[in-house]
Amino acid sequence: MAMSPARRRTTGDGTCPTYRSDRTGGEDDPRARDTTTSANVAARSLRPHPDTVAIVTSERVQRALEDFVRERDWAQFHTPANLAKSISIEAGELLECFQWSDDADEAQVRGELADVVTYCMLLAARLGVDLDEIVLEKLVTTREKYPTDRARGRSTKYDAL
């Protein structure tokens, strides 16, 4: 599984950018752009706590996954359909942790959640999409569907607000 170099979230020196309040992740960081589009306004409003790294996946995790897949020659099986099926299967296993109780075994939940995230990362890489970018884009449309003044504190579906 090789990610497109243009899609990797790295700085010019190959390191993973940290999004801190006192600096941005570079020109690819939507918060660094001087525009007023709704997507970029939403991205800027999601600036994390100054002491946190705010990327969906780190370069270290991406490399570890790439190495893991390459060592086993599994990329040949990672079609978008197979990866999407695996996400669904692993999400079902995560849900099973809570089947009869909200007091699920934490270690089991962590393991299943890691499986879901792993397959999501592999699918994103296979499709050449940037996870940070698509999450921020989706938040823009979700904010439009669920305006704060009508959705705050409510679990009602957007078409019934």
C-alpha positions in Angstrom: 0.0 0.0 0.0 1.7 3.2 -1.1 0.2 6.5 -0.5 0.5 9.2 -3.2 3.3 11.6 -2.1 1.0 14.5 -3.0 -1.5 13.3 -0.4 0.8 12.7 2.5 0.5 15.2 5.4 4.2 16.2 5.8 6.3 19.3 6.0 9.0 20.0 3.5 11.5 18.0 5.6 9.3 14.9 5.6 8.1 15.3 9.2 4.5 15.3 10.2 3.2 18.8 10.8 1.9 19.7 14.2 -1.1 22.0 14.2 -0.6 24.3 17.2 -2.3 27.5 17.9 0.9 29.4 17.3 1.7 27.9 13.9 0.0 26.0 11.1 0.9 22.8 9.2 2.1 24.6 6.1 0.4 25.7 2.9 -1.7 22.5 2.7 -3.3 23.3 6.1 -6.7 24.8 5.4 -6.3 27.0 8.5 -3.3 28.6 6.9 -5.1 29.8 3.8 -6.3 33.4 3.6 -9.8 32.6 2.2 -13.3 33.0 3.5 -14.9 29.8 2.1 -17.1 28.0 4.5 -14.8 25.0 4.4 -11.8 27.0 5.5 -13.8 29.0 8.1 -14.9 25.7 9.6 -11.4 24.3 9.5 -10.0 27.3 11.3 -12.7 27.0 14.0 -11.5 23.4 14.7 -8.1 24.5 15.9 -7.1 22.1 18.8 -5.8 22.8 22.2 -2.3 24.3 21.8 -0.6 21.2 23.3 -2.1 18.7 21.0 -1.4 17.3 17.5 -4.4 17.5 15.4 -4.1 15.2 12.4 -6.2 12.2 11.8 -3.3 9.9 11.4 0.4 10.4 12.1 3.1 9.7 9.5 4.6 7.2 12.0 1.3 5.2 12.0 1.0 5.4 8.2 4.6 4.1 7.7 4.0 1.3 10.2 0.8 0.3 8.3 2.6 0.5 5.0 5.5 -1.7 6.3 3.1 -4.2 7.8 1.2 -4.6 4.6 4.3 -4.7 2.4 6.0 -7.3 4.6 3.0 -9.6 4.1 2.3 -8.8 0.5 -1.3 -8.0 1.3 -1.7 -4.9 -0.9 -3.0 -7.2 -3.6 -6.0 -7.9 -1.5 -6.7 -4.3 -0.6 -9.3 -3.4 -3.2 -11.7 -0.6 -2.2 -14.5 -3.2 -1.9 -12.5 -5.5 0.3 -11.4 -2.7 2.6 -15.0 -1.3 2.8 -16.2 -4.8 3.7 -13.5 -5.0 6.4 -14.5 -1.7 7.9 -18.1 -2.9 8.2 -17.1 -6.2 9.6 -14.8 -4.6 12.2 -17.4 -2.0 13.1 -19.8 -4.9 13.8 -17.2 -6.4 16.1 -16.8 -3.1 17.9 -20.6 -2.9 18.3 -20.7 -6.4 19.6 -18.5 -5.2 22.6 -21.6 -3.2 23.7 -24.2 -5.8 22.7 -25.6 -6.5 26.2 -24.0 -3.8 28.3 -22.6 -0.3 28.1 -19.8 -1.5 30.4 -17.6 -3.1 27.6 -14.2 -4.5 28.2 -11.9 -1.5 27.5 -9.1 -3.6 26.0 -11.5 -5.3 23.6 -13.0 -2.0 22.6 -9.6 -0.5 21.9 -8.6 -3.4 19.8 -11.7 -3.4 17.7 -11.6 0.4 17.3 -8.0 0.1 16.2 -9.1 -2.4 13.5 -11.8 0.0 12.3 -9.4 2.9 12.1 -6.7 0.8 10.4 -9.1 -0.3 7.6 -10.3 3.3 7.2 -6.7 4.5 6.8 -5.9 1.7 4.3 -9.0 2.6 2.3 -8.2 6.3 2.3 -4.7 5.5 1.2 -5.9 3.2 -1.6 -8.3 5.8 -2.8 -5.7 8.6 -2.5 -7.8 10.7 -0.2 -6.6 12.9 2.7 -8.5 11.9 5.8 -8.1 15.3 7.5 -9.4 17.0 4.3 -12.5 14.8 3.9 -13.4 15.0 7.6 -13.2 18.8 7.5 -15.2 18.9 4.3 -17.9 16.6 5.8 -18.1 18.8 9.0 -19.0 21.8 6.8 -22.0 20.0 5.3 -23.0 18.5 8.6 -22.9 22.0 10.2 -25.2 23.2 7.5 -27.6 20.3 8.2 -27.5 20.7 11.9 -27.4 24.5 12.7 -26.5 25.1 16.3 -29.6 27.1 17.0 -31.9 24.2 16.1 -29.7 21.1 16.9 -28.0 22.0 20.2 -28.8 19.2 22.7 -31.0 17.3 20.3 -30.5 14.0 18.6 -33.2 14.7 16.0 -32.4 13.9 12.4 -31.6 17.0 10.3 -34.8 16.7 8.2 -37.0 16.8 11.4 -35.3 19.8 13.1 
